[in-house]
Amino acid sequence: MSAKDQVENIKDIKAYLGEDTIFSGTLTFNGVVRIDGRMDGEVHTDDTLIIGEKGTLEADITAGTVICRGKVKGSIKASKRIEIHASSEVVGSISAPSLLVETGALFDGTCDMTGNEAKIIKLVKNEEAESATS
């Protein structure tokens, strides 16, 4: 069984918002949460958020891993990974060190995979610093 299959296994899910659920506000949790209903607001976790096929979120999401099979409008910032599967629609900005986008997925927005800004190495010398030392 792959790691992805294990995380989506029902026994690993700590909370579930079903198809007929409508939630508005801030959701903060530990563990794996799956949303198949509608949510407006914010999500904060260091763990995994799964947006099911029927899930619709208008939210700003900060998580460890985000697995999207539904619809998201808003920003997604993941510290580990974002997966946008074939049935998904994601509109907004995303940021993660690892990104999977399956064929058939819709992604309309910006993507930042630079990770930690300290890891960026400038290839061109800073002209201001050079002229200041001259």
C-alpha positions in Angstrom: 0.0 0.0 0.0 1.5 3.4 -1.0 1.9 6.3 1.5 -0.9 8.2 -0.3 -3.3 5.2 0.0 -2.5 4.9 3.7 -3.2 8.6 4.4 -6.5 8.4 2.6 -7.5 5.2 4.5 -10.7 5.9 6.5 -9.1 4.7 9.7 -6.4 7.5 9.5 -9.0 10.3 9.3 -9.6 12.1 12.6 -12.5 14.3 11.5 -14.8 14.3 8.5 -17.2 17.0 7.1 -19.7 15.1 5.0 -21.4 16.2 1.7 -24.3 17.9 3.4 -22.1 19.8 5.8 -21.7 23.6 5.6 -19.0 25.1 7.8 -17.9 28.8 8.1 -15.0 29.9 10.2 -11.5 28.8 11.2 -10.7 25.1 11.3 -7.6 24.1 13.3 -6.7 20.5 13.9 -4.0 17.7 14.3 -4.1 14.5 12.3 -5.9 13.9 9.0 -9.2 15.7 8.2 -11.3 15.1 5.1 -13.9 17.6 3.8 -16.6 16.5 1.4 -18.9 19.4 2.2 -18.7 23.2 1.8 -16.3 25.3 3.9 -15.7 29.1 3.9 -12.9 30.6 6.1 -9.5 29.4 7.1 -7.7 26.1 7.7 -4.6 25.8 9.9 -2.7 22.5 10.6 0.7 21.0 10.4 -0.9 17.7 9.3 -3.0 16.6 6.3 -6.1 18.1 4.8 -8.0 16.0 2.2 -10.6 17.8 0.0 -12.9 15.1 -1.3 -14.5 14.9 -4.8 -17.6 16.7 -3.5 -15.7 19.2 -1.3 -15.8 22.9 -2.0 -13.6 25.3 -0.1 -13.4 29.1 -0.3 -10.6 29.3 2.2 -7.0 30.2 2.9 -5.3 27.0 3.8 -2.0 26.5 5.7 -1.2 22.8 6.2 1.6 20.2 6.1 0.0 18.3 3.2 -3.0 19.2 1.1 -4.6 16.5 -1.1 -7.3 18.1 -3.4 -9.8 16.1 -5.3 -12.6 18.8 -5.1 -12.7 22.6 -5.5 -10.6 25.2 -3.7 -10.8 29.0 -4.2 -8.2 30.8 -2.1 -4.5 30.4 -1.1 -2.9 27.1 -0.2 0.4 27.0 1.7 1.8 23.6 2.5 5.1 22.9 4.3 5.4 19.4 2.7 3.3 18.8 -0.4 0.2 19.8 -2.5 -1.6 17.2 -4.7 -4.1 18.5 -7.3 -5.8 15.5 -8.7 -7.6 15.1 -12.0 -11.1 15.9 -10.6 -9.9 19.1 -9.0 -10.3 22.8 -9.6 -7.9 25.1 -7.7 -8.1 28.9 -8.2 -5.6 31.0 -6.2 -2.1 31.0 -5.1 -0.3 27.9 -4.0 3.1 27.5 -2.2 4.8 24.2 -1.4 8.2 22.5 -1.8 6.6 19.6 -3.7 3.7 19.7 -6.1 1.7 17.1 -8.0 -0.8 18.1 -10.7 -2.6 15.3 -12.5 -3.7 15.5 -16.1 -7.3 16.9 -16.2 -6.9 19.1 -13.1 -7.7 22.8 -13.4 -5.2 25.1 -11.7 -5.6 28.9 -12.3 -3.3 31.0 -10.2 0.3 31.4 -9.1 2.7 28.8 -7.8 5.7 29.3 -5.5 8.0 26.3 -5.0 11.1 28.2 -3.8 10.6 27.1 -0.2 12.9 28.8 2.3 14.1 32.1 0.9 17.6 31.5 2.5 18.2 28.8 -0.1 18.0 31.2 -3.0 21.5 31.8 -4.4 21.9 35.0 -6.4 23.7 34.4 -9.7 24.3 38.1 -10.4 26.3 40.3 -8.0 24.4 43.0 -6.2 25.4 46.2 -8.0 24.6 48.4 -5.0 26.8 46.5 -2.7 29.6 46.5 -5.3 29.4 50.2 -5.9 29.3 50.9 -2.1 32.6 49.1 -1.6 34.4 50.9 -4.5 
